[in-house]
Amino acid sequence: MKWIAFIVTQQPNIEEKIKEAPDSGYEIGVVIGSYLPFVVLIGIAYAIYYYNKKKRGS
């Protein structure tokens, strides 16, 4: 539940950075940097799920 509060509190900070961005490349970097940790965590969770599913199947 704490991560939901973290995401909600970080959202305005991201919007401010995008508004103050010097160019579009900076905006893309902010967006990628904001979502990349979540994508990595989802990938790790899926890998653990797949490993455990395969382990139980045999």
N, CA, C and O atoms as CSV, one atom per row, in Angstrom:
chain,resi,resn,atom,element,x,y,z
A,1,MET,N,N,0.809,-1.202,0.000
A,1,MET,CA,C,0.000,0.000,0.000
A,1,MET,C,C,0.854,1.268,0.000
A,1,MET,O,O,0.430,2.316,-0.488
A,2,LYS,N,N,2.047,1.159,0.548
A,2,LYS,CA,C,2.902,2.348,0.590
A,2,LYS,C,C,3.337,2.775,-0.805
A,2,LYS,O,O,3.543,3.962,-1.058
A,3,TRP,N,N,3.478,1.797,-1.722
A,3,TRP,CA,C,3.915,2.145,-3.079
A,3,TRP,C,C,2.849,2.935,-3.807
A,3,TRP,O,O,3.176,3.747,-4.673
A,4,ILE,N,N,1.576,2.721,-3.482
A,4,ILE,CA,C,0.504,3.518,-4.102
A,4,ILE,C,C,0.633,4.969,-3.669
A,4,ILE,O,O,0.507,5.883,-4.484
A,5,ALA,N,N,0.884,5.174,-2.383
A,5,ALA,CA,C,1.075,6.538,-1.880
A,5,ALA,C,C,2.304,7.173,-2.525
A,5,ALA,O,O,2.303,8.366,-2.828
A,6,PHE,N,N,3.337,6.387,-2.731
A,6,PHE,CA,C,4.552,6.894,-3.366
A,6,PHE,C,C,4.273,7.346,-4.793
A,6,PHE,O,O,4.723,8.413,-5.213
A,7,ILE,N,N,3.529,6.528,-5.538
A,7,ILE,CA,C,3.204,6.873,-6.926
A,7,ILE,C,C,2.371,8.147,-6.976
A,7,ILE,O,O,2.612,9.017,-7.812
A,8,VAL,N,N,1.399,8.258,-6.086
A,8,VAL,CA,C,0.527,9.434,-6.078
A,8,VAL,C,C,1.314,10.687,-5.726
A,8,VAL,O,O,1.079,11.746,-6.307
A,9,THR,N,N,2.244,10.581,-4.782
A,9,THR,CA,C,3.018,11.756,-4.398
A,9,THR,C,C,4.052,12.132,-5.445
A,9,THR,O,O,4.424,13.302,-5.536
A,10,GLN,N,N,4.528,11.184,-6.237
A,10,GLN,CA,C,5.533,11.473,-7.250
A,10,GLN,C,C,4.938,12.048,-8.530
A,10,GLN,O,O,5.643,12.719,-9.284
A,11,GLN,N,N,3.681,11.806,-8.787
A,11,GLN,CA,C,3.058,12.237,-10.035
A,11,GLN,C,C,3.170,13.750,-10.278
A,11,GLN,O,O,3.554,14.144,-11.380
A,12,PRO,N,N,2.857,14.614,-9.307
A,12,PRO,CA,C,3.004,16.052,-9.566
A,12,PRO,C,C,4.445,16.452,-9.886
A,12,PRO,O,O,4.676,17.350,-10.697
A,13,ASN,N,N,5.395,15.801,-9.264
A,13,ASN,CA,C,6.796,16.091,-9.516
A,13,ASN,C,C,7.154,15.787,-10.971
A,13,ASN,O,O,7.902,16.540,-11.594
A,14,ILE,N,N,6.631,14.702,-11.509
A,14,ILE,CA,C,6.877,14.334,-12.898
A,14,ILE,C,C,6.254,15.366,-13.833
A,14,ILE,O,O,6.870,15.781,-14.815
A,15,GLU,N,N,5.040,15.771,-13.521
A,15,GLU,CA,C,4.367,16.766,-14.363
A,15,GLU,C,C,5.124,18.086,-14.366
A,15,GLU,O,O,5.210,18.744,-15.403
A,16,GLU,N,N,5.678,18.485,-13.215
A,16,GLU,CA,C,6.457,19.720,-13.143
A,16,GLU,C,C,7.727,19.607,-13.996
A,16,GLU,O,O,8.099,20.550,-14.695
A,17,LYS,N,N,8.378,18.462,-13.931
A,17,LYS,CA,C,9.603,18.274,-14.714
A,17,LYS,C,C,9.304,18.345,-16.209
A,17,LYS,O,O,10.084,18.913,-16.974
A,18,ILE,N,N,8.185,17.774,-16.622
A,18,ILE,CA,C,7.835,17.806,-18.043
A,18,ILE,C,C,7.496,19.230,-18.478
A,18,ILE,O,O,7.857,19.640,-19.582
A,19,LYS,N,N,6.808,19.984,-17.627
A,19,LYS,CA,C,6.474,21.381,-17.970
A,19,LYS,C,C,7.730,22.230,-18.126
A,19,LYS,O,O,7.794,23.109,-18.985
A,20,GLU,N,N,8.730,21.957,-17.282
A,20,GLU,CA,C,9.955,22.756,-17.291
A,20,GLU,C,C,11.038,22.163,-18.196
A,20,GLU,O,O,12.183,22.615,-18.168
A,21,ALA,N,N,10.689,21.172,-18.983
A,21,ALA,CA,C,11.667,20.490,-19.830
A,21,ALA,C,C,12.220,21.425,-20.902
A,21,ALA,O,O,11.459,22.165,-21.525
A,22,PRO,N,N,13.529,21.400,-21.125
A,22,PRO,CA,C,14.124,22.253,-22.146
A,22,PRO,C,C,13.804,21.795,-23.578
A,22,PRO,O,O,13.713,22.618,-24.489
A,23,ASP,N,N,13.635,20.478,-23.771
A,23,ASP,CA,C,13.292,19.966,-25.105
A,23,ASP,C,C,12.550,18.635,-24.965
A,23,ASP,O,O,12.358,18.130,-23.859
A,24,SER,N,N,12.140,18.081,-26.099
A,24,SER,CA,C,11.340,16.854,-26.064
A,24,SER,C,C,12.165,15.645,-25.625
A,24,SER,O,O,11.612,14.686,-25.088
A,25,GLY,N,N,13.462,15.680,-25.844
A,25,GLY,CA,C,14.311,14.573,-25.412
A,25,GLY,C,C,14.308,14.424,-23.901
A,25,GLY,O,O,14.323,13.310,-23.377
A,26,TYR,N,N,14.290,15.541,-23.213
A,26,TYR,CA,C,14.242,15.513,-21.750
A,26,TYR,C,C,12.915,14.940,-21.282
A,26,TYR,O,O,12.879,14.167,-20.324
A,27,GLU,N,N,11.828,15.308,-21.940
A,27,GLU,CA,C,10.504,14.788,-21.580
A,27,GLU,C,C,10.468,13.272,-21.723
A,27,GLU,O,O,9.941,12.573,-20.857
A,28,ILE,N,N,11.026,12.771,-22.807
A,28,ILE,CA,C,11.050,11.324,-23.033
A,28,ILE,C,C,11.870,10.640,-21.947
A,28,ILE,O,O,11.485,9.577,-21.461
A,29,GLY,N,N,12.973,11.225,-21.567
A,29,GLY,CA,C,13.805,10.656,-20.504
A,29,GLY,C,C,13.088,10.615,-19.168
A,29,GLY,O,O,13.219,9.643,-18.425
A,30,VAL,N,N,12.336,11.651,-18.854
A,30,VAL,CA,C,11.581,11.681,-17.599
A,30,VAL,C,C,10.518,10.590,-17.592
A,30,VAL,O,O,10.336,9.907,-16.585
A,31,VAL,N,N,9.821,10.424,-18.703
A,31,VAL,CA,C,8.771,9.403,-18.783
A,31,VAL,C,C,9.378,8.005,-18.670
A,31,VAL,O,O,8.875,7.167,-17.922
A,32,ILE,N,N,10.451,7.755,-19.405
A,32,ILE,CA,C,11.095,6.437,-19.345
A,32,ILE,C,C,11.631,6.176,-17.937
A,32,ILE,O,O,11.466,5.078,-17.405
A,33,GLY,N,N,12.254,7.153,-17.349
A,33,GLY,CA,C,12.796,6.998,-16.004
A,33,GLY,C,C,11.726,6.802,-14.947
A,33,GLY,O,O,11.985,6.212,-13.899
A,34,SER,N,N,10.538,7.288,-15.214
A,34,SER,CA,C,9.449,7.146,-14.259
A,34,SER,C,C,8.815,5.762,-14.319
A,34,SER,O,O,8.436,5.207,-13.288
A,35,TYR,N,N,8.700,5.209,-15.508
A,35,TYR,CA,C,8.010,3.933,-15.670
A,35,TYR,C,C,8.938,2.729,-15.700
A,35,TYR,O,O,8.484,1.608,-15.470
A,36,LEU,N,N,10.202,2.919,-15.970
A,36,LEU,CA,C,11.134,1.798,-16.077
A,36,LEU,C,C,11.220,0.954,-14.804
A,36,LEU,O,O,11.222,-0.273,-14.907
A,37,PRO,N,N,11.291,1.542,-13.620
A,37,PRO,CA,C,11.348,0.694,-12.417
A,37,PRO,C,C,10.137,-0.225,-12.277
A,37,PRO,O,O,10.275,-1.365,-11.833
A,38,PHE,N,N,8.954,0.259,-12.651
A,38,PHE,CA,C,7.755,-0.569,-12.553
A,38,PHE,C,C,7.782,-1.695,-13.574
A,38,PHE,O,O,7.348,-2.809,-13.279
A,39,VAL,N,N,8.281,-1.420,-14.758
A,39,VAL,CA,C,8.384,-2.448,-15.787
A,39,VAL,C,C,9.368,-3.529,-15.347
A,39,VAL,O,O,9.119,-4.716,-15.556
A,40,VAL,N,N,10.473,-3.129,-14.745
A,40,VAL,CA,C,11.462,-4.088,-14.260
A,40,VAL,C,C,10.870,-4.951,-13.147
A,40,VAL,O,O,11.070,-6.166,-13.131
A,41,LEU,N,N,10.144,-4.331,-12.221
A,41,LEU,CA,C,9.524,-5.096,-11.138
A,41,LEU,C,C,8.496,-6.086,-11.663
A,41,LEU,O,O,8.405,-7.206,-11.161
A,42,ILE,N,N,7.724,-5.688,-12.664
A,42,ILE,CA,C,6.750,-6.594,-13.267
A,42,ILE,C,C,7.470,-7.761,-13.940
A,42,ILE,O,O,7.021,-8.904,-13.845
A,43,GLY,N,N,8.570,-7.484,-14.610
A,43,GLY,CA,C,9.353,-8.542,-15.242
A,43,GLY,C,C,9.916,-9.523,-14.224
A,43,GLY,O,O,9.889,-10.733,-14.445
A,44,ILE,N,N,10.419,-9.014,-13.126
A,44,ILE,CA,C,10.942,-9.890,-12.067
A,44,ILE,C,C,9.821,-10.734,-11.470
A,44,ILE,O,O,9.999,-11.931,-11.243
A,45,ALA,N,N,8.674,-10.120,-11.216
A,45,ALA,CA,C,7.532,-10.863,-10.668
A,45,ALA,C,C,7.091,-11.966,-11.617
A,45,ALA,O,O,6.785,-13.076,-11.179
A,46,TYR,N,N,7.054,-11.672,-12.912
A,46,TYR,CA,C,6.663,-12.691,-13.887
A,46,TYR,C,C,7.681,-13.823,-13.934
A,46,TYR,O,O,7.304,-14.990,-14.033
A,47,ALA,N,N,8.963,-13.491,-13.863
A,47,ALA,CA,C,9.997,-14.521,-13.891
A,47,ALA,C,C,9.869,-15.443,-12.676
A,47,ALA,O,O,10.006,-16.659,-12.805
A,48,ILE,N,N,9.611,-14.879,-11.516
A,48,ILE,CA,C,9.416,-15.696,-10.313
A,48,ILE,C,C,8.179,-16.567,-10.464
A,48,ILE,O,O,8.201,-17.747,-10.114
A,49,TYR,N,N,7.103,-15.993,-10.983
A,49,TYR,CA,C,5.866,-16.749,-11.199
A,49,TYR,C,C,6.106,-17.900,-12.172
A,49,TYR,O,O,5.687,-19.027,-11.910
A,50,TYR,N,N,6.769,-17.630,-13.278
A,50,TYR,CA,C,7.033,-18.650,-14.290
A,50,TYR,C,C,7.925,-19.756,-13.727
A,50,TYR,O,O,7.683,-20.937,-13.979
A,51,TYR,N,N,8.944,-19.383,-12.972
A,51,TYR,CA,C,9.851,-20.359,-12.368
A,51,TYR,C,C,9.082,-21.274,-11.412
A,51,TYR,O,O,9.244,-22.493,-11.450
A,52,ASN,N,N,8.247,-20.684,-10.556
A,52,ASN,CA,C,7.485,-21.489,-9.599
A,52,ASN,C,C,6.443,-22.352,-10.293
A,52,ASN,O,O,6.199,-23.482,-9.869
A,53,LYS,N,N,5.834,-21.848,-11.338
A,53,LYS,CA,C,4.838,-22.629,-12.087
A,53,LYS,C,C,5.515,-23.824,-12.749
A,53,LYS,O,O,4.978,-24.931,-12.717
A,54,LYS,N,N,6.672,-23.619,-13.339
A,54,LYS,CA,C,7.411,-24.686,-14.011
A,54,LYS,C,C,7.902,-25.712,-12.985
A,54,LYS,O,O,7.908,-26.911,-13.263
A,55,LYS,N,N,8.306,-25.252,-11.820
A,55,LYS,CA,C,8.821,-26.125,-10.765
A,55,LYS,C,C,7.710,-27.043,-10.242
A,55,LYS,O,O,7.959,-28.220,-9.981
A,56,ARG,N,N,6.501,-26.526,-10.088
A,56,ARG,CA,C,5.379,-27.329,-9.586
A,56,ARG,C,C,4.873,-28.323,-10.632
A,56,ARG,O,O,4.354,-29.383,-10.285
A,57,GLY,N,N,5.023,-27.984,-11.890
A,57,GLY,CA,C,4.513,-28.827,-12.965
A,57,GLY,C,C,5.255,-30.142,-13.109
A,57,GLY,O,O,4.699,-31.105,-13.637
A,58,SER,N,N,6.494,-30.205,-12.654
A,58,SER,CA,C,7.267,-31.446,-12.842
A,58,SER,C,C,7.192,-32.395,-11.673
A,58,SER,O,O,7.795,-33.467,-11.708
